[in-house]
């Protein structure tokens, strides 16, 4: 009995200390991860989030359905899907859905977490502001976020933040419950978390993947005082693209309490609707004749950093999006997230491949996640492209 009281006392003290030190988010994080059998967040965690709705338009534009029931994965590919717990796999060409398969109880109406794939959506929102002449990517970030003036920003530009070249050491360790990313994903008051960071050295020469850069871009959009990030996406992208279902963006507090988007992750949508971003990228921001985003910005978005800047030699990344080439030399881009969420765009073929799932192969193919090429080749084989 005494031992039990001692254990309970220790636990109570630890819980109290966690909240006093602003680490109380850990307990909620444990409930939605380890208590459900995962070692970190997963694509089905929407029930735990405060959400802002990105409403679908009254008149949706479904894909042309020409799925071929004769298309099948190879045994190796099926084994891969089983090993990494795929949830969906879609292949589209232009406006036409050619292949679609679901696992894990998912279907075409299931909304799942994008994780970092939505970093590309944030870049597209910046593109909207550029199209409106509200933002210039060559401007210093300080022009929009004054705390980065002078030595606070050391000349950091919007473009460098888009390309992950800020040199700000936010931290990107997903396994550390006390690290920056765990705090950004689970705790409240994201603005308070990011506020103290400044640029430690002259930025631009080094590429390093850091979700904090995306958070700065989300803050920039919100600071334009023309609506939330979700508002921009809903009215300028989701509605014009004819999405069939509502999407949702997780917030750091309830919507009615002024929550802001966890913009580096946690955009929830159906796989069919995620594919719309791939088509938009394939068509340089044009949606069925309507130029939603300036085409020059879209060209920069999918241009390797090394083609735009002589400061940095990174060729695998653009504006918040992964870039690569097939063996033939044909370029592609990929919105990619933690568990292997992918929206791969191949403009020369007008093809989009979407994959969602509960896990991924964590190895690299050069600087790219190795699964990207595998998923792309799977999709192209299915349709004989």
C-alpha positions in Angstrom: 0.0 0.0 0.0 2.8 2.4 0.9 4.5 1.6 -2.4 1.4 2.4 -4.3 1.0 5.7 -2.6 4.6 6.5 -3.3 4.2 5.7 -7.0 1.0 7.8 -7.2 2.7 10.7 -5.5 5.7 10.6 -7.9 3.3 10.5 -10.9 1.3 13.4 -9.5 4.5 15.4 -9.0 5.7 14.6 -12.6 2.3 15.6 -14.1 2.3 18.9 -12.1 5.9 19.7 -13.1 5.1 19.0 -16.8 2.3 21.5 -16.7 4.3 24.1 -14.7 7.1 23.8 -17.3 4.6 24.0 -20.3 5.2 20.3 -21.2 1.7 19.1 -20.3 1.1 18.4 -24.0 3.1 15.2 -23.6 0.2 13.4 -21.9 -2.2 14.1 -24.7 0.5 13.1 -27.2 1.0 9.8 -25.4 -2.8 9.0 -25.5 -3.0 9.5 -29.2 0.2 7.8 -30.1 1.6 5.1 -27.8 -1.8 4.3 -26.3 -3.0 3.5 -29.8 0.1 1.5 -30.7 2.0 4.1 -32.7 5.4 5.6 -31.8 4.3 9.0 -33.1 1.3 10.7 -34.7 -0.5 8.9 -37.6 -2.9 9.7 -40.4 -6.1 8.9 -38.5 -5.6 11.3 -35.6 -8.2 13.9 -36.7 -10.4 13.1 -33.7 -7.7 14.6 -31.4 -7.4 17.9 -33.2 -9.1 21.3 -33.0 -10.1 22.0 -36.6 -10.9 24.7 -39.0 -13.1 23.6 -41.9 -12.1 24.2 -45.5 -15.5 23.9 -47.1 -16.1 22.2 -50.4 -18.0 24.3 -53.0 -21.7 23.8 -53.5 -21.0 22.5 -57.0 -18.1 20.0 -57.0 -16.2 18.8 -60.0 -15.7 15.0 -59.7 -12.9 13.3 -61.7 -13.8 11.6 -64.9 -14.0 7.9 -63.8 -12.3 5.6 -66.3 -10.9 3.1 -63.8 -9.8 -0.2 -65.3 -10.5 -3.2 -63.1 -7.8 -5.2 -65.0 -5.0 -3.0 -63.7 -3.1 -4.9 -60.9 0.0 -4.5 -58.8 2.9 -6.9 -59.1 3.4 -9.3 -56.2 6.4 -7.2 -55.0 4.4 -4.1 -55.0 1.5 -5.7 -53.1 4.0 -6.9 -50.5 5.3 -3.3 -50.2 1.8 -2.0 -49.7 1.2 -4.6 -47.0 4.5 -4.0 -45.2 4.0 -0.2 -45.1 0.2 -0.3 -44.5 -0.9 1.7 -47.5 -4.3 3.3 -47.1 -4.9 4.5 -50.7 -3.3 4.6 -54.1 -4.6 6.6 -57.0 -3.3 7.4 -60.5 -4.8 10.2 -62.6 -4.0 11.6 -66.0 -5.4 15.1 -66.7 -9.0 15.1 -65.4 -9.3 11.3 -65.5 -9.1 8.8 -62.6 -7.4 5.7 -64.1 -6.7 3.6 -61.0 -7.8 3.7 -57.3 -7.4 1.2 -54.5 -7.9 1.4 -50.7 -6.8 -0.6 -47.7 -7.2 -0.4 -43.9 -10.9 0.2 -44.2 -10.4 3.5 -46.1 -12.5 4.6 -49.1 -12.9 7.6 -51.3 -14.6 9.5 -48.6 -12.0 9.0 -45.9 -10.1 12.1 -44.8 -6.5 11.5 -43.7 -3.6 13.7 -42.4 -1.3 15.0 -45.0 1.5 15.6 -42.5 4.3 17.6 -44.2 2.7 17.2 -47.7 0.8 20.3 -46.7 3.9 22.4 -46.6 3.5 22.6 -50.4 -0.1 23.9 -49.8 1.4 26.7 -47.7 3.8 27.5 -50.6 0.8 27.6 -52.9 -0.9 30.1 -50.5 2.2 32.3 -50.7 1.9 32.1 -54.4 -1.6 33.4 -54.1 -0.3 36.4 -52.2 2.4 36.9 -54.8 -0.2 36.8 -57.5 -2.1 39.6 -55.7 1.1 41.7 -55.4 0.8 41.3 -51.6 4.2 39.5 -51.3 7.4 39.6 -53.2 9.6 36.5 -52.6 12.8 38.6 -53.0 11.7 40.8 -50.1 13.3 40.3 -46.7 11.0 38.4 -44.3 11.4 41.4 -42.0 9.1 43.4 -44.4 6.3 41.1 -43.2 7.5 40.0 -39.8 9.3 43.0 -38.2 11.1 41.0 -35.5 13.4 39.8 -38.2 14.7 43.2 -39.0 18.5 43.8 -38.8 20.5 41.1 -37.0 17.3 39.3 -36.2 16.9 38.2 -39.8 20.4 39.0 -41.3 18.7 39.6 -44.7 16.6 36.4 -44.7 14.2 36.6 -47.7 10.8 35.0 -48.2 12.3 32.9 -50.9 15.0 31.5 -48.6 12.3 30.5 -46.1 10.3 28.9 -48.9 13.4 26.9 -49.9 14.4 25.9 -46.3 17.5 28.1 -46.4 16.9 30.2 -43.3 19.7 28.6 -41.3 17.4 28.9 -38.2 17.9 25.8 -36.0 14.4 24.9 -35.1 15.0 21.2 -34.8 13.2 18.5 -36.7 13.5 15.4 -34.4 10.2 13.6 -34.5 11.2 11.1 -31.7 12.0 13.7 -29.1 8.9 14.5 -27.0 10.6 17.6 -25.7 11.7 18.8 -29.1 10.5 21.6 -31.3 8.3 19.4 -33.6 6.5 17.7 -30.7 5.8 21.1 -29.1 4.6 22.5 -32.5 2.3 19.5 -33.1 0.8 18.9 -29.6 1.0 22.0 -27.5 -1.1 25.2 -27.7 0.1 28.7 -28.6 2.3 27.9 -31.6 3.1 31.6 -32.0 4.7 31.7 -28.5 6.8 28.7 -29.5 8.2 30.2 -32.7 8.5 33.8 -31.5 12.0 33.6 -29.9 13.8 32.2 -33.0 16.1 34.4 -35.0 18.6 33.8 -37.8 22.0 32.9 -36.3 24.2 33.6 -39.4 23.9 34.9 -42.9 21.3 32.7 -44.5 21.1 31.1 -47.9 24.1 28.9 -48.4 22.7 25.7 -46.7 19.5 23.7 -47.3 18.1 22.1 -44.2 14.6 20.7 -43.8 13.0 22.5 -40.9 9.2 22.8 -40.4 9.7 26.0 -38.5 10.3 27.7 -41.9 6.8 26.7 -42.9 5.4 28.2 -39.7 7.0 31.5 -40.6 5.3 31.4 -44.0 2.0 30.7 -42.4 2.5 33.6 -40.0 3.3 35.8 -43.0 0.0 34.9 -44.7 -2.0 35.5 -41.6 -0.2 38.8 -41.1 -1.6 40.1 -44.4 -4.9 40.6 -42.5 -6.9 39.2 -45.4 -8.1 36.1 -43.6 -6.6 32.9 -42.2 -4.4 30.5 -44.1 -7.5 28.2 -44.4 -9.5 31.1 -45.8 -7.0 31.7 -48.5 -6.9 28.0 -49.4 -10.7 27.5 -49.3 -11.6 30.6 -51.4 -8.8 30.7 -53.8 -7.9 27.0 -54.3 -10.3 24.4 -52.7 -13.5 26.0 -54.2 -12.1 26.9 -57.7 -10.6 23.4 -58.0 -14.1 21.9 -57.3 -13.2 19.7 -54.3 -15.8 17.1 -53.6 -15.4 17.0 -49.8 -14.6 19.4 -47.0 -11.0 19.5 -45.8 -9.8 20.4 -42.3 -6.7 22.1 -40.9 -5.7 21.3 -37.3 -5.3 24.3 -35.1 -3.3 25.0 -31.9 -6.5 26.1 -30.1 -10.3 25.9 -30.9 -11.4 28.0 -33.9 -13.6 30.3 -31.7 -10.6 31.0 -29.5 -8.4 32.2 -32.3 -6.5 29.1 -33.0 -3.9 29.1 -35.9 -3.2 26.4 -38.3 -0.5 23.9 -37.6 0.6 24.7 -41.1 3.7 22.4 -41.3 1.3 19.4 -41.0 -2.2 18.3 -40.3 -4.2 19.2 -43.4 -6.9 16.5 -43.6 -8.6 15.6 -46.9 -9.6 12.7 -49.1 -7.1 11.2 -51.5 -9.1 12.2 -54.5 -9.1 15.8 -53.3 -5.4 15.8 -52.5 -4.9 14.9 -56.2 -6.2 18.3 -57.2 -3.1 20.0 -55.9 -1.1 17.6 -58.1 -3.0 18.6 -61.2 -2.7 22.3 -60.3 1.1 21.9 -60.1 1.2 20.0 -63.4 -0.6 22.9 -65.1 1.5 25.7 -63.6 -1.3 27.1 -61.4 -3.9 26.9 -64.1 -7.2 25.1 -63.4 -9.3 24.4 -66.5 -8.4 27.7 -68.0 -8.4 29.8 -64.8 -5.0 31.0 -63.7 -5.3 30.6 -59.9 -1.6 31.3 -59.1 0.9 33.3 -61.2 2.6 30.9 -63.6 6.0 32.5 -62.9 5.7 31.7 -59.2 4.7 28.1 -60.1 7.8 27.7 -62.3 10.0 28.9 -59.4 8.2 26.6 -57.0 9.2 23.5 -58.9 12.7 24.8 -59.9 15.6 23.3 -58.0 17.2 25.7 -55.6 20.5 25.5 -57.5 18.8 26.8 -60.7 17.6 29.9 -58.9 20.4 30.7 -56.5 24.2 30.5 -56.9 24.5 30.4 -53.1 23.2 26.8 -52.6 23.7 23.7 -54.7 20.6 21.8 -53.6 18.8 20.3 -56.6 16.2 18.1 -54.8 14.0 20.9 -53.4 11.9 23.9 -54.5 9.4 26.0 -52.7 8.3 23.6 -49.9 8.3 20.6 -52.3 10.6 17.7 -53.2 12.0 17.5 -56.7 13.5 14.7 -58.7 14.0 13.1 -62.1 13.0 9.7 -63.5 15.7 7.5 -65.1 14.7 9.0 -68.4 15.5 12.5 -67.1 11.8 13.5 -66.9 11.2 15.8 -63.9 8.6 15.3 -61.2 7.7 17.0 -57.9 6.3 15.5 -54.7 4.3 16.7 -51.8 5.5 14.3 -49.1 4.6 13.6 -45.5 5.7 11.8 -42.4 4.0 8.4 -43.0 4.6 8.4 -46.8 1.8 10.6 -47.9 2.6 11.6 -51.4 1.1 13.7 -54.2 3.5 13.2 -57.1 3.2 15.4 -60.2 4.7 14.6 -63.6 3.9 17.5 -65.9 5.2 16.1 -69.1 2.8 13.1 -68.8 0.1 15.1 -67.1 0.0 12.3 -64.5 -0.6 12.6 -60.7 0.0 9.7 -58.4 -1.4 9.8 -54.8 -0.4 7.4 -52.0 -1.4 7.6 -48.4 -0.5 5.1 -45.6 0.4 4.4 -42.0 4.1 3.9 -42.6 6.9 4.2 -45.1 10.4 3.0 -45.9 12.6 5.5 -44.1 15.6 5.0 -46.4 16.8 7.6 -48.9 17.5 7.5 -52.6 20.1 10.2 -52.6 18.5 13.2 -50.9 15.0 12.0 -51.6 12.8 9.6 -49.6 13.3 6.3 -51.4 9.6 5.6 -51.5 8.9 8.5 -53.9 10.5 6.8 -56.9 9.0 3.5 -56.0 5.5 4.9 -55.7 5.9 6.9 -58.9 7.1 3.9 -60.9 4.3 1.8 -59.5 1.7 4.3 -60.8 3.3 4.6 -64.2 3.5 0.8 -64.6 -0.1 0.5 -63.8 -1.2 2.8 -66.6 1.5 1.8 -69.1 3.1 5.2 -69.1 
